[in-house]
Amino acid sequence: MEFADHAKNPAPLTPRLLARRDWIARYIARHGYAPTVAEMGAAWGVSGTAAHQSVSRLVARGAARRIPGCARGLILIAPDPDRSIP
């Protein structure tokens, strides 16, 4: 799994966001492309809206980046062990 470079001064990720980021990373490693919001919601047991909010939080905290206008356009930023909340 390839990641983009570390984001500068990212906010810490909660355990739930870490788990969701890791799930996305496994999905990309297995399939070669990012999951849809509907696939994330189904896997996480939440609505598409809640899945979209989780992705928005990952982006806001520097753990992911969106590619505008691209279907499945989600890039994960390299994980940093110091970014998790103990």
N, C-alpha and C positions, 0 to 999 in steps of 0.2 A: 504494500500500500504506500503510495507516494503522497506526501503532504506538502503544502506550500510552506514557506519559511514561517518561523514564529512571529506572531503579531507583537507589536511593541506595547508593553505594559497592559496586557490583557487582564480583565477582571477574572477572579477565581470562578471556577465552575462548581456548581452544586453536585452532589453525588448523582442526582437524577440526570442532570445535563451531561455529566461524564459518561453515564451508562448509555444515554441516547447517542452521544458522539461516537462511542465505541461501537454501538450497533450499526450506525451509518458506515463506519470504517470497515466493519466486517462485510456489510452488504456490498460496498464498492469493491472490496477484495474478491468477493465471490462472483459478482456479476460483471465487473468492469465499468460500471456506471452508477450514478447516485440513484437512490430510491425516489419514488414520487411521494408527495405529501400523503396521499391516500395509503400507500404502502407503509409509510412510517406510522400513521395513525392506527392502521390495522395491527401492526406488529406490537405497538405500545399499548393497545387497548384504549385509545383515546380518539376523539373526533379529528377530522382533517384540520379544523380550526385550531385545536389544541396542538396538533403536530406542527402546524405552521408557526404558532407562537413559540414552540420550543426551538425550531430552526432559527427564528428571528432572535431569540435569546443567545443562541450559539454564535450567530453573526455579530450581535452587539457586544458580546464578551470576547470576541477575537478568536473563537475556536473554528469558525467556518466563514466562507465567503460565497456570495451568490454570483452567478454569471447572468447578467440581465439578458432577457430575450432568449435564453437557452433552456430547452426542456431538460429536466433533471440537472440543471445547472447549479450544482453545489460542490464546493471544494473545501475540504477540511484543512485546517491549519495544523502544523505539526504539534502534537501534544507535548506539554511541558509538565513534569511531575509537580512542580511548585504551584501550578494553577488550581489545584483542587482544594476544596475547603475540608479541613480535617474533621 
